[in-house]
Amino acid sequence: MKVLAVCRGAAETLAGLRYKSGINKTSVGGPVMVDAQGIVGDRICNRRHHGGIDQAIYIEGSLTLDWWGEELGRPLPAGTFGENLVIDGLDNRDVAVGDRLYVGDIALEVTAPRIPCATFAAKMGDPKFVRRYAAALRPGIYCRVIAGGMLEAGEPVTYQSYDGPHVLLPALMVAIANRPDDTTRERLLEAPLAHRFRAMLES
């Protein structure tokens, strides 16, 4: 695996929306700094639902973006889904909470799936895209930064599976939407979830 693209965005108001968002991201040439909050200079406008130390970096796998490209009938330039990183050879369906990705000195730990929202639908120009994205069960990947450093496209990625409870992101996405039973909820809570998702399951 390797990093195909590194992306960051500025605050912009999308067509049809009244608020600003940093979802419009474009590829960055050269190295960027990654700290506990994510890529330095990447704008996060809605801190209630996005960003923070548990959702600092957002990743899409190249295999998943290729699938979406075929579904949508058009190429998807890096950053189309608002991702910070595109990882070559990665399929989002195979990713579990607690899995880690190492890029040079940087260590990222998977914490949560992307839950689609109205901003994402506006970005894609399709009011039904939230439902379509959720039904596809190929959610994007949120990570916390375990160790920061400098990062740029082209660097190799080492992938390490979590050795605890194996909670795949699609399964977690379904569980959050359907209020799991007590046994399932306890198993999910054993994984190193993002605090927002942990709060959803504990409420």
C-alpha positions as CSV (number, residue, x, y, z in Angstrom):
1,M,0.0,0.0,0.0
2,K,1.0,3.6,-0.4
3,V,-0.5,7.1,-0.1
4,L,-1.9,8.1,-3.5
5,A,-3.0,11.6,-2.4
6,V,-3.0,14.0,0.5
7,C,-5.8,16.5,0.5
8,R,-6.9,19.5,2.5
9,G,-9.6,22.1,2.2
10,A,-10.6,25.7,3.0
11,A,-13.9,27.0,4.3
12,E,-16.4,27.4,1.5
13,T,-20.2,27.7,1.3
14,L,-21.6,25.0,-1.0
15,A,-24.5,25.7,-3.4
16,G,-27.8,25.3,-1.6
17,L,-26.3,25.7,1.9
18,R,-26.1,28.6,4.3
19,Y,-23.1,27.5,6.3
20,K,-19.4,27.0,5.4
21,S,-17.8,23.6,5.2
22,G,-14.3,22.3,4.6
23,I,-15.5,19.3,2.6
24,N,-14.1,20.7,-0.7
25,K,-10.6,19.2,-0.5
26,T,-7.9,19.1,-3.2
27,S,-4.6,17.3,-3.5
28,V,-1.5,18.9,-1.9
29,G,1.9,18.8,-3.6
30,G,4.8,18.3,-1.3
31,P,4.9,17.3,2.4
32,V,2.3,18.4,5.1
33,M,2.4,18.3,8.8
34,V,0.1,16.0,10.7
35,D,-0.6,16.6,14.4
36,A,-3.2,15.4,16.9
37,Q,-5.9,17.4,15.1
38,G,-5.1,16.1,11.6
39,I,-3.5,17.8,8.7
40,V,-2.2,21.2,9.6
41,G,-4.1,23.8,7.5
42,D,-7.1,21.6,6.8
43,R,-10.3,23.5,7.7
44,I,-12.9,21.9,9.8
45,C,-16.0,24.1,10.2
46,N,-18.5,22.0,12.1
47,R,-16.6,20.7,15.2
48,R,-19.7,19.2,16.7
49,H,-19.8,16.4,14.1
50,H,-16.4,16.5,12.5
51,G,-12.8,16.7,13.4
52,G,-11.3,16.5,16.9
53,I,-8.7,14.0,18.1
54,D,-10.9,10.9,17.4
55,Q,-11.8,12.0,13.9
56,A,-8.6,13.8,12.9
57,I,-7.9,12.1,9.6
58,Y,-10.4,10.9,7.0
59,I,-9.3,8.2,4.6
60,E,-10.8,6.6,1.5
61,G,-9.4,3.4,0.0
62,S,-8.6,3.5,-3.8
63,L,-10.6,0.4,-4.4
64,T,-13.6,1.9,-2.8
65,L,-13.3,5.1,-4.8
66,D,-12.9,3.1,-8.0
67,W,-16.1,1.3,-7.2
68,W,-17.9,4.6,-6.6
69,G,-16.5,5.9,-9.9
70,E,-18.1,3.0,-11.7
71,E,-21.4,3.5,-9.8
72,L,-21.5,7.2,-10.6
73,G,-20.2,6.9,-14.1
74,R,-17.4,9.4,-13.7
75,P,-13.9,9.7,-12.4
76,L,-13.5,10.9,-8.8
77,P,-10.5,13.1,-8.3
78,A,-8.8,12.9,-4.9
79,G,-10.7,14.8,-2.4
80,T,-14.2,14.3,-4.0
81,F,-15.6,12.7,-0.8
82,G,-13.8,15.2,1.4
83,E,-11.1,12.7,2.3
84,N,-7.6,13.7,3.6
85,L,-5.9,10.6,2.3
86,V,-6.4,8.1,-0.5
87,I,-4.7,4.8,0.2
88,D,-3.8,2.6,-2.8
89,G,-5.1,-0.9,-2.7
90,L,-7.4,-0.4,0.3
91,D,-11.1,-1.5,0.4
92,N,-13.1,0.3,3.0
93,R,-15.2,-2.8,3.7
94,D,-12.2,-4.6,5.1
95,V,-11.3,-2.0,7.7
96,A,-12.0,-2.5,11.4
97,V,-12.0,-0.2,14.4
98,G,-8.5,-0.3,16.0
99,D,-6.6,-1.2,12.8
100,R,-3.5,1.0,12.4
101,L,-1.8,2.5,9.4
102,Y,1.8,3.6,9.6
103,V,3.4,6.1,7.2
104,G,7.0,6.9,8.1
105,D,6.8,8.3,11.6
106,I,3.0,8.7,11.5
107,A,0.7,6.2,13.1
108,L,-3.1,6.4,12.6
109,E,-5.7,4.3,14.4
110,V,-9.1,3.7,12.9
111,T,-11.9,4.9,15.2
112,A,-15.2,5.2,13.2
113,P,-17.0,5.0,9.9
114,R,-18.2,8.1,8.0
115,I,-21.9,8.8,8.5
116,P,-23.2,10.7,5.5
117,C,-24.8,14.0,6.0
118,A,-26.6,16.8,4.2
119,T,-23.3,18.6,3.5
120,F,-22.0,15.5,1.8
121,A,-25.2,15.3,-0.3
122,A,-24.8,18.9,-1.3
123,K,-21.1,18.3,-2.3
124,M,-22.2,15.4,-4.5
125,G,-25.1,17.4,-6.0
126,D,-27.6,14.7,-5.1
127,P,-30.2,15.1,-2.3
128,K,-30.6,11.3,-2.2
129,F,-26.9,10.6,-1.9
130,V,-27.0,10.2,1.9
131,R,-29.3,7.1,1.5
132,R,-27.3,5.8,-1.4
133,Y,-24.0,6.1,0.4
134,A,-25.4,4.4,3.6
135,A,-26.9,1.6,1.6
136,A,-23.6,0.8,-0.2
137,L,-21.9,-0.1,3.2
138,R,-18.5,1.1,2.1
139,P,-18.1,3.9,4.7
140,G,-15.1,6.2,4.7
141,I,-12.6,5.8,7.5
142,Y,-12.0,8.1,10.4
143,C,-8.7,7.9,12.4
144,R,-7.0,9.3,15.4
145,V,-3.4,10.3,15.2
146,I,-1.3,8.2,17.5
147,A,2.0,9.7,16.3
148,G,2.3,12.8,14.1
149,G,4.9,13.9,11.6
150,M,5.4,14.9,8.0
151,L,3.4,13.2,5.3
152,E,3.3,13.3,1.5
153,A,1.9,11.4,-1.4
154,G,3.9,8.4,-2.6
155,E,5.0,7.2,0.8
156,P,4.5,3.5,1.6
157,V,1.8,2.4,4.1
158,T,2.1,-0.5,6.5
159,Y,-1.3,-1.8,7.6
160,Q,-1.7,-3.6,11.0
161,S,-5.0,-5.3,12.0
162,Y,-6.3,-4.7,15.5
163,D,-5.8,-7.7,17.8
164,G,-8.9,-7.1,19.9
165,P,-12.6,-7.4,19.0
166,H,-13.0,-7.3,15.2
167,V,-15.5,-4.6,14.5
168,L,-15.7,-3.9,10.8
169,L,-16.8,-0.3,9.8
170,P,-19.8,-1.5,7.7
171,A,-21.1,-3.5,10.7
172,L,-20.6,-0.6,13.0
173,M,-22.5,1.7,10.6
174,V,-25.4,-0.7,10.6
175,A,-25.3,-1.1,14.4
176,I,-25.5,2.7,14.9
177,A,-28.5,2.9,12.6
178,N,-30.4,0.0,14.1
179,R,-29.7,0.3,17.9
180,P,-28.0,-3.0,18.6
181,D,-29.0,-5.4,21.4
182,D,-27.0,-5.4,24.7
183,T,-24.6,-8.2,23.7
184,T,-23.7,-6.6,20.4
185,R,-23.4,-3.2,22.1
186,E,-21.0,-4.5,24.7
187,R,-18.8,-6.1,22.0
188,L,-18.7,-2.9,20.0
189,L,-17.8,-0.9,23.1
190,E,-14.7,-3.1,23.6
191,A,-13.2,-1.6,20.5
192,P,-11.3,1.8,20.6
193,L,-14.2,3.8,19.1
194,A,-14.3,7.5,18.5
195,H,-15.9,9.2,21.5
196,R,-19.0,10.4,19.5
197,F,-19.8,6.8,18.5
198,R,-19.1,5.5,22.0
199,A,-21.6,8.1,23.3
200,M,-24.2,7.0,20.7
201,L,-23.9,3.4,21.9
202,E,-23.9,4.2,25.6
203,S,-27.0,6.5,25.4
